[in-house]
Structure formats: C-alpha cells, structure tokens
Amino acid sequence: MKKNYVLLFFITIIVLFIYSCKKENLKYDTRSFYLGVTTCPPDITTTGYNLVYSFINNNCDMVSHHFDQGIPWEEAYNNLPMPQALIDDLNRRKQKTNSDKKVFLTLGALNTSDRMGLAGYYGTSTYADTWANKHFNDSSVVDAYVKFVIYLANQLHADFINFSPESNIGGWKATDFEEYKQFLSMVYTKLKVAFPNTPCFISFIASSDPKFLANAKQLEPYSDWITISAYPCFDIGSPVHGSTNPALIPSGLFQSYIDINSSKPFAVAETGYIAEDVNTAWLKKEGTVQWQEDYVNYLFDFCQKKHAKFIVWWTSYDYDAAINTFSAGGNTSEMAALWKDTGLIDENLVQRPSYHVWKQWLKLPVQ
C-alpha cells in the first residue's frame, strides 16, 4: 500500500511539472507591449471599483482611462469649472491607480450610438441645446474639444492620447465625413503644439468591411500611430449562431490596418473576445473560454511580431452585475450585453484560461 502512495505521489509531481512547463512555455524572453485594461468595473459599487483597480494595480503595467460619456462643451470652451461628477471620477481614478502605471487616455469626439455624429453633452446642462446642432468643423467645437483633451491629459499625466476612438465607421455620408476630417486635422495640429512629445492618435475599428479600411486610410494623416479597436468575434461567422473560433479571423485583417502606414508605431487601443454565448435580438454568437484563450494567444503573438506598443483588454471582469444594476434602475442596453462576457475573469470571480496567458506574458520584461 505504501508503494502505491509513493507511486501516486511521483505521478502527481510529474503531471504538475508537465502542466507547469506547458503554461510557462512562451517562445519569447521579452515583450514589446505594455498590458492594460480599462477602469470598467464589474458593478457600479465600491466593491466593483475596488476589484477593477486591484486588477489594474496587480495585473497591468498600464491603465486605460476611457471617457465616452460626452463632453462638457461650454465648461471647456469658456474655461468654467468642470462638472462635479467629472471631478469626482478623476479623483477616484487618480487615487486608486498606482503611480507606476503608464497612462493611456481615450476620449470620444464621436457619439456612442453610431460613431458618426458629434459627442453629446456630459451630464445635464442648460447649455446642451446650444451645442447639439453644431458641426464638427465649427471653430468653437474644435477649441472646446482641444481644451478638454488638454484638461484630461494634464489631470491624468497621460503618456498616450487617443483623441477620437473608432473613427472609421463605413456608413459616413461624404459631406459629414469631410467635416469630420477637417475637425481631426485641426484638433491634431493643436494637440501636437500642446503635447509635442506625447503620441496623439485616433483608433480604427479593425473590420473586414472594405469601407472601414478606406475611411481609415483617409484619416491616417491625423494620427501619430496606427491603433485598432479589435473585436473580431463579432466580425466573423454568421450573425445567427455564428462561430467565433479565432481560426476564422481573416489572416490579413490586422495587417491591413498596419499597412496603411507601416512606418508608424502600432498598438491595440482596445480589444476583447466573448467567452460565453451572445444572444440579443439582432446578434447570436457562440463563445467559449477556449476560443477566448486561443484569441489571446493569437493576438499576443501577432503583436509581439509587429512590435506593438501596448494592448488594452476592454474589461478585466465580466460585468453581469453592472448590467443588473442598470436594469434595476430602468436602463437597459443590448449593446452593453455584447461585451458582458469578455472578461479575463468571469462574473463569479473565476479566472478564465485567458487570464493565465495574460499573467505569463506579464512576467516578461518590456523591451
């Protein structure tokens, strides 16, 4: 009987050693990119915020501060005091993030509904109607927006600035897109005066739709880097019960955006991949933890070969609880449900296989 226990002990040790070697077996000694996530919490509670900032402080070397709730246009334009809710948000971000993290600032010049109109007003304001019908190329819009970018960048000591995410939607009307290009040109020029040594760029949705790529090519002159917003799980397969196996990702999808100007640095401004099924009125996609892990492996290997500067995973935790909180208050959004199950950690705080891949890469020094 004793011999059997000894044999079982050694078999267990060998199995654990083999498993350990498999997990540690990265083919690189260094990585080119920083790793970061957004501050999107799993729930709008103290516990939820504590979880996400703990993840950032313990599992990242970069933090992604993403602002997409509108612009305080009047306050920025006339140098008025900023809304208290914004000040409170900034204070939380600064207080809860360790000072050793690289800081990536993203803010939306475009609305969140279709990414083809001017961003709305931050919060409620008597000035909202005044700004609602302004055009992108209005000098007051440009000036207000630049001032707000500068304000946030200085508050957060940004190392990288994405001043207009997901700018290349394929459905733009020609006249509107021309105004938007004028806006970006003027904003970019002013930001480079304010931040001559800070990378300032816009990000492109990495879509296989040729219209998206064509628009990105027109916007490239207004960007220091080529950065992408990549959620290929929604771009591949059928919209109804479509497979999200990363093997279906077109081999040249990400490369086609790098090729817009391969002399510029490349980064992934935001990305994610579902680990569970998505089931909305207009989209049904299959998701598995294995496919999510496969995507992380695919993405990190691609980014290492292309000397990417950073990778931002959109959400560290699944946010089922946050959606339930909003729903209880009468706010529902099927769009929010699309990214609900893209966390490296699920809603029960169970680490997914992709989390362990992340941790192995995090051990590598950045060079």
C-alpha positions in Angstrom: 0.0 0.0 0.0 2.8 2.4 0.9 4.4 1.7 -2.5 1.2 2.7 -4.2 1.1 6.0 -2.4 4.7 6.7 -3.3 4.0 5.9 -7.0 0.9 8.1 -7.0 2.9 10.9 -5.4 5.6 10.8 -8.1 3.0 10.6 -10.9 1.3 13.7 -9.5 4.6 15.6 -9.4 5.4 14.6 -13.0 1.9 15.7 -14.2 2.1 19.0 -12.4 5.6 19.6 -13.8 4.4 18.9 -17.4 1.4 21.2 -16.9 3.6 23.9 -15.5 6.1 23.7 -18.4 3.2 23.9 -20.8 1.9 27.1 -19.2 5.4 28.7 -18.9 6.4 27.7 -22.4 6.3 31.1 -24.1 8.7 31.4 -27.1 9.7 34.9 -26.2 12.0 36.3 -23.5 10.7 39.8 -23.6 7.6 41.6 -24.9 7.3 44.8 -26.9 4.0 45.9 -25.5 2.5 47.2 -22.2 -0.6 45.4 -20.9 -3.6 47.3 -19.6 -7.3 47.3 -19.1 -9.9 50.0 -18.8 -11.4 51.0 -15.5 -14.8 49.5 -16.4 -16.0 47.8 -13.1 -17.9 44.6 -12.8 -20.5 46.6 -10.8 -21.2 50.2 -10.0 -20.4 49.7 -6.3 -17.5 50.2 -4.1 -16.7 46.5 -4.3 -16.8 46.7 -8.1 -14.4 49.6 -8.3 -12.1 48.0 -5.8 -12.0 44.9 -7.9 -11.1 46.6 -11.2 -8.4 48.8 -9.7 -6.9 45.9 -7.8 -6.7 44.1 -11.2 -5.0 47.1 -12.7 -2.5 47.5 -9.9 -1.6 43.8 -9.7 -2.0 42.6 -13.3 -1.1 45.5 -15.6 1.7 47.9 -16.3 -0.7 50.4 -18.0 -4.1 51.8 -17.2 -6.6 52.8 -19.9 -8.7 55.8 -18.8 -11.6 55.8 -21.3 -14.1 58.7 -21.3 -17.1 58.2 -23.5 -19.9 59.9 -21.6 -20.0 63.2 -23.6 -18.1 66.4 -23.5 -18.7 69.4 -21.1 -18.6 71.7 -24.1 -19.5 75.0 -22.5 -17.3 74.5 -19.5 -14.3 73.5 -21.6 -14.8 76.3 -24.2 -15.2 79.1 -21.6 -12.8 77.7 -19.0 -15.6 77.3 -16.5 -15.5 74.9 -13.5 -15.9 71.3 -14.7 -19.0 69.2 -13.6 -18.6 67.8 -10.1 -19.3 64.3 -11.3 -16.3 64.5 -13.6 -14.1 65.9 -10.9 -15.1 63.0 -8.6 -14.5 60.5 -11.3 -11.0 61.9 -12.0 -10.2 61.9 -8.3 -11.2 58.2 -8.0 -9.0 57.3 -11.0 -6.0 59.1 -9.6 -6.4 57.9 -6.0 -7.0 54.2 -6.9 -4.3 53.7 -9.6 -0.7 53.0 -8.6 1.7 55.7 -9.8 4.0 53.2 -11.6 1.5 52.6 -14.4 1.7 54.0 -17.9 -1.4 56.1 -18.6 -3.4 55.8 -21.7 -6.1 58.5 -22.2 -9.0 57.9 -24.6 -11.9 60.3 -25.1 -14.7 60.2 -27.6 -15.3 63.1 -30.1 -18.0 60.9 -31.6 -21.3 59.9 -30.1 -21.7 56.3 -28.8 -24.9 55.5 -30.8 -23.4 55.2 -34.3 -19.9 56.7 -34.1 -20.8 59.2 -36.9 -22.1 62.2 -35.0 -20.7 64.8 -32.6 -20.4 63.6 -29.0 -23.2 64.7 -26.7 -23.1 66.8 -23.6 -21.6 65.5 -20.4 -24.3 65.2 -17.9 -27.2 67.6 -17.9 -26.7 71.3 -18.7 -28.7 74.3 -19.8 -26.0 74.7 -22.5 -26.7 71.3 -24.1 -29.1 72.6 -26.8 -26.7 75.3 -27.7 -24.1 72.7 -28.7 -26.3 70.0 -30.0 -26.6 71.2 -33.6 -23.0 72.5 -34.1 -20.9 71.0 -36.8 -17.5 69.2 -36.4 -15.6 72.0 -38.3 -17.1 74.8 -36.2 -14.1 76.6 -34.6 -15.8 76.6 -31.2 -16.2 72.8 -31.3 -12.6 72.4 -32.2 -11.4 74.8 -29.4 -13.7 73.3 -26.8 -12.6 69.8 -27.6 -8.9 70.5 -27.6 -9.2 72.3 -24.3 -11.0 69.2 -22.8 -8.3 66.8 -24.1 -5.6 69.0 -22.6 -7.5 69.2 -19.3 -7.9 65.4 -19.0 -4.3 64.7 -20.2 -2.9 67.1 -17.6 -5.1 65.8 -14.8 -4.0 62.2 -15.5 -0.5 62.8 -16.7 -1.2 60.9 -19.9 1.6 59.0 -21.7 -0.6 58.3 -24.8 -3.6 60.1 -26.1 -6.4 58.6 -28.3 -8.4 61.7 -29.1 -11.1 60.1 -31.2 -11.7 56.3 -30.9 -13.3 54.1 -33.6 -13.3 56.9 -36.2 -13.7 54.9 -39.4 -17.3 53.6 -39.5 -18.2 52.7 -43.0 -21.6 54.5 -43.1 -20.5 58.1 -43.1 -22.1 60.5 -45.5 -19.5 62.1 -47.7 -20.2 65.6 -46.6 -20.2 64.7 -42.9 -17.0 62.7 -43.2 -15.3 65.7 -44.9 -16.3 67.9 -41.9 -15.0 65.3 -39.5 -11.7 65.1 -41.3 -11.4 68.9 -41.0 -12.1 68.6 -37.3 -9.5 65.9 -36.8 -6.9 67.9 -38.8 -7.4 71.0 -36.6 -7.5 69.0 -33.3 -4.4 67.0 -34.2 -2.4 70.2 -35.1 -3.4 71.9 -31.9 -2.6 68.8 -29.7 0.8 68.4 -31.2 1.6 72.0 -30.2 0.4 71.2 -26.7 2.0 67.8 -26.5 4.9 67.7 -28.9 6.5 64.6 -27.3 3.3 62.6 -26.5 1.9 60.2 -29.0 -1.5 61.6 -30.1 -3.6 59.4 -32.4 -7.1 58.1 -33.4 -8.1 54.5 -33.4 -9.7 52.4 -36.2 -12.2 49.6 -35.9 -10.5 46.6 -37.4 -13.3 45.4 -39.7 -13.2 43.3 -42.8 -15.6 45.7 -44.4 -13.6 47.5 -47.1 -15.4 50.8 -46.4 -13.9 50.8 -42.9 -10.4 50.4 -44.2 -10.9 53.0 -46.9 -12.0 55.5 -44.3 -9.1 54.7 -42.1 -6.7 55.4 -44.9 -8.2 58.9 -45.3 -7.8 59.6 -41.5 -4.2 58.3 -41.1 -2.5 61.7 -41.7 -4.1 62.9 -38.4 -2.5 60.2 -36.2 1.0 59.6 -34.9 0.3 55.9 -34.6 -1.8 53.2 -36.2 -4.0 51.8 -33.4 -7.0 49.5 -33.7 -10.2 48.6 -31.9 -10.5 44.9 -32.4 -13.4 42.7 -31.5 -13.2 40.1 -34.3 -15.6 37.7 -32.5 -18.4 40.0 -33.8 -16.9 40.3 -37.3 -16.5 36.6 -38.2 -19.1 33.9 -38.8 -22.8 34.3 -39.2 -24.8 36.9 -37.2 -27.1 34.0 -36.3 -25.4 31.2 -34.2 -22.1 32.2 -35.7 -18.9 30.5 -34.6 -16.3 32.7 -33.0 -13.4 30.3 -33.5 -10.4 32.6 -33.9 -9.3 30.3 -36.7 -11.9 32.1 -38.8 -10.3 35.5 -38.4 -9.0 36.6 -41.9 -5.3 36.2 -41.9 -4.7 39.8 -43.1 -7.3 41.6 -41.0 -5.0 43.4 -38.5 -2.1 43.6 -41.0 -4.3 45.5 -43.5 -4.5 48.4 -41.0 -0.8 48.3 -40.1 -0.2 48.5 -43.9 -2.0 51.9 -44.0 1.4 53.3 -42.9 3.8 50.6 -41.7 6.4 53.3 -40.7 4.2 54.4 -37.8 4.1 52.5 -34.4 1.3 50.1 -33.9 -0.9 49.4 -30.9 -4.2 47.8 -29.9 -6.3 50.6 -28.3 -9.0 48.2 -27.2 -9.9 44.6 -27.7 -11.9 41.7 -26.2 -13.4 38.3 -27.0 -16.5 36.6 -25.8 -16.1 33.6 -23.6 -19.8 32.8 -23.5 -22.7 32.9 -26.0 -24.2 36.3 -27.0 -27.9 36.3 -27.6 -29.6 39.5 -28.5 -32.5 40.4 -30.8 -30.1 41.0 -33.7 -27.0 39.0 -32.9 -26.4 35.5 -31.8 -22.8 34.3 -31.4 -21.2 31.2 -29.9 -18.5 31.9 -27.4 -16.2 29.6 -25.4 -13.4 30.0 -22.9 -11.2 28.0 -25.2 -11.8 30.3 -28.1 -11.2 33.3 -25.9 -7.8 31.8 -24.8 -7.0 31.0 -28.5 -7.6 34.6 -29.4 -5.4 36.0 -26.6 -2.6 33.6 -27.8 -3.2 34.7 -31.4 -3.3 38.4 -30.6 -0.2 38.5 -28.3 1.9 36.5 -30.8 0.8 38.9 -33.6 1.5 42.0 -31.5 4.9 40.7 -30.5 5.9 40.0 -34.1 4.7 43.5 -35.1 6.4 45.2 -32.2 3.2 46.6 -30.8 3.4 49.4 -28.2 0.6 48.2 -26.0 -2.5 46.0 -25.8 -5.7 47.1 -23.9 -8.2 44.5 -23.0 -11.5 46.2 -22.6 -12.8 44.7 -19.4 -11.0 42.6 -16.8 -14.2 41.2 -15.3 -17.5 40.1 -16.7 -20.0 42.8 -15.7 -23.3 40.9 -15.4 -23.8 42.7 -12.0 -23.4 46.1 -13.5 -26.0 45.4 -16.2 -28.4 44.1 -13.5 -27.8 47.3 -11.5 -28.6 49.5 -14.5 -31.6 47.3 -15.4 -33.0 47.7 -11.9 -32.8 51.5 -12.5 -34.8 51.2 -15.7 -31.7 51.4 -18.0 -31.2 48.6 -20.5 -28.9 48.2 -23.5 -28.4 45.3 -25.7 -25.2 46.9 -26.9 -23.7 46.6 -23.4 -24.6 42.9 -23.4 -22.3 42.3 -26.3 -19.2 42.8 -24.2 -20.6 41.4 -20.9 -18.8 38.1 -21.1 -15.4 39.2 -22.4 -13.7 39.4 -19.0 -10.5 37.6 -18.2 -12.3 36.8 -15.0 -16.0 35.7 -15.1 -18.9 37.1 -13.1 -18.2 34.6 -10.3 -14.6 35.8 -10.0 -13.3 32.6 -11.6 -10.1 33.2 -13.6 -10.5 32.1 -17.2 -7.7 30.4 -19.1 -7.0 33.6 -20.9 -6.2 35.3 -17.6 -3.3 32.8 -17.1 -2.0 33.5 -20.6 -2.1 37.2 -19.7 -0.2 36.6 -16.5 2.6 34.6 -18.3 3.1 37.5 -20.7 3.1 40.0 -17.9 6.1 38.3 -16.4 8.2 39.1 -19.4 10.1 42.5 -19.3 9.0 45.2 -21.8 11.7 46.0 -24.3 
